[in-house]
Amino acid sequence: MSRWEVKIAGFGGQGIILAGYLLGKAAAVYDRRHATMVQSYGPEARGSACASQVIIADEPIYYPYVTEPDVLIAMSQEAYMKFAAEVKPGGLLLIERDLVALDTGRSDFVRSGVRLHALSATKIAEELGHRIVANIVMLGFLCALAPIVSPSGMKEALRSSLPKSAIELNLLAFETGYERGLQVGYNLAGNPS
Amino acid sequence: MKRGPAVLTGVHFFNGDVACAEGALAAGCRFFAGYPITPATEIAERMAERLPEIGGTFIQMEDEIASLSAVLGASWAGVKAMTATSGPGFSLMMENLGFGYMTETPCVIVNVQRGGPSTGLPTLVGQGDMMQARWGSHGDYETIVLAPSSAQEMFDLTIAAFNLSEKYRLPVLLLSDAVIGHITERVVIPAEEEIPIVNRKKFAGPREAYLPYLPDEDLVPPMVAAGEGYRVYITGLTHDERGYPSTSPEVQERLVRRLVEKIRRNARDIIRMEERGVEDAEVVLVAYGISARVAYRAMELARAAGRRVGWLRLITVWPFPEERIRDLATRVRAFIVPELNLGQIVREVERCAAGRARTIPVLRPGGAVHDPREILAIIEETFHD
C-alpha cells in the first residue's frame, strides 16, 4: 500500500499538464491503480503559471487536491517560490536547474528532510533534439528516484498518448532522464511518510 | 471516413468531459448540437471527433438556443440527442427546455457549472445552477437532474440520463461542475453488451388509432418518429391526447398533472444516492458533485477524531430524496451541507428536516472548492453546542 501526492508546476508551454496526465495514465491504465489529475492554469495558452496535481493510490481517491506533496517538480522560479515549502519531510523536490535559483534570500524555504535534486532538463532536452521534451526528461528522472509508477507503464503511456512522429524522441528523453536519476544512487522505496 | 467502435470498452485515463461524451455514445446518442463554452468544450470537441466515425451527426450551432432546438428536433426524428453547455448557455436554453418538458421529448442536456452569475468565472468551479435546473423554465413541471462526482460517473450517469429520458420521455439534465468536467481519472468502460440501454416506447398500432399524447398506465405516452407514417403534431401549447391545442382548464389539469405525476410517482425508481457511516451518525454531511468528495475528506478527518459523522452523496438531485432526509432527521442532530453557491440545495434539506434536526450551510459562491478543514471546523462546532 502506498499513496503518492505529486505536484508539477511551471509555466504554460512547458508541458506541465501533459506530464501530470502521463504520470496519472501510467498509474491508472498500465499499473492498474487509482489516479486523479487536476490542473490549474491562467487564461493564457503560454507563459502563465501552471500546475498539475496528481494523486496515485491503491484505494479510491476522494479529495483530489495535493496538500502536502511527496514530490514537487518545479520547472520555474515562481513554482519553486510558491510550492517548495509544502513538500513533505522525506519527500522529493526536483528542480529545473537552469530556471530555478535556490538562493532566494530566505532560509525557511524547504523543510528539513526534503531531498532536493536539480537537473538541467531543458538543456538535456535541447541536446536530444528539442526543448519541448524537458518535461519528459524530468519524468524519467523522477521515475528513477521514486517508485511512483513503473518505467514500463510510463513508456506505454507515452506510446499511447503522443503522435507517432513524437514517440521516439520522447522515449529517448525519458530514458535519458531515467539514467540521470539512476546516477543519483538511491530510490525512495515506498512512501516517504 | 475511418470507422471506430461506438463503445470504447477498456480502461482509460479520461477527463470528465471526454467520459461524458463516451457515455453518450455508449448510450446510443447519435446527434449532438452545441456551442463551445468553458468548461464544457471538451464534450463538444470529443463528439465532433467521434460522431462522424460512427455514423452520427455533430453540428456546431450559432448559439445555445438553436442548439437545444436542434436536439429536440433530432429526438423527434427518432435519434438520441444531447447538448452540453455551462451557465450562460444554460440560461439561453430555458425556453426550449420548457418546450421539451411540454412536448415530452427525450434528450440529455449537460451543464458543466462554472462560477456565475452571468459570464462569471469561465475557468473556475461553481454549483450555482442547481435551482435553475429545477425551476428555470416557466410553469409547472418536474425534472430529473443527476450530479456526477467523478470522471467515471460522467460516463455512467450520462448513460443513466439517456435511459431515464427515454423511459419517462423528458429532457434529463446532467449537472456537473468545472472540477468534475476537467478532472482526469481512471474510467472503466464495460463491454457493450453489459451496458443496459433503455429505448423509448414506440407506438406500433394502426395509424388511425394513434393518439400522440394518450398515456399508458405509467403515464408515459408511446412515441413515434416523424417520417414513420403517423401524424405528428408538436406544440408547446396546452394540448389534448390528439396533440391539438386547447384552452380548456380540464385539459390543462390533465396534461400538467400528468407531466408532474409521471416523475413524482416514480421518484423511488429515479432517486439514487450513496451513503457512508450514516448508520451511527450524529451529524450527516449532505453534498453532491465535487463538494461531495471534499466533504468525504472532512468526514474522514472527523471520524479520525472520534466524531460520529456520516456522509450522504446525492446522485439524483431532482427529484430530491425527501423521504430519506425526513427519515434521517428523526435520528441525527444535524445536517451539514457544503455547496458552491450561496444556499440552494441546503434549503431542500432544511425543508425536509422540518426543524427535527438542525441544517447548517457551508457556502462558497464558487471559484474554488472548500478546504476540508473548513467543513471539519463546522462539524466540531456542532459537537460542542
Interface residues (C-beta under 8 A of the other chain):
Chain A: Y21 G24 K25 A28 V29 R32 H34 A35 T36 M37 V38 Q39 Y41 P43 I61 Y62 Y63 P64 Y65 A157
Chain B: V11 H12 F13 P122 T123 V179 H182 I183 T184 E185 R186 R293 V294 Y296 R297 E300 V369 P372
